[in-house]
Amino acid sequence: MVATDPLRLGLHLVWVYARTDAAIPPLDAVRNQVRQRYLNERRERAFKTELARLRASYDVRRADSDVTRPVSDYFEKTT
């Protein structure tokens, strides 16, 4: 549900009692999270590359047709 009228869901009052400037945390505080994300992205890239290589090496043929198509034609293209 998307509310187009800001008062449609009621009026909300907020008391701001303190304000802190945004800051970038030091690398030591987020090093493990950054490392894990990097490794996950690297693993996913390697998987997609290998899957594309495997798909390109196979042909799919229907028993009732002479048409040959690469396996990759049967899968959704994602980037």
Helices and strands as residue ranges (DSSP letters): H 27-56, E 59-61, E 68-70, G 71-74
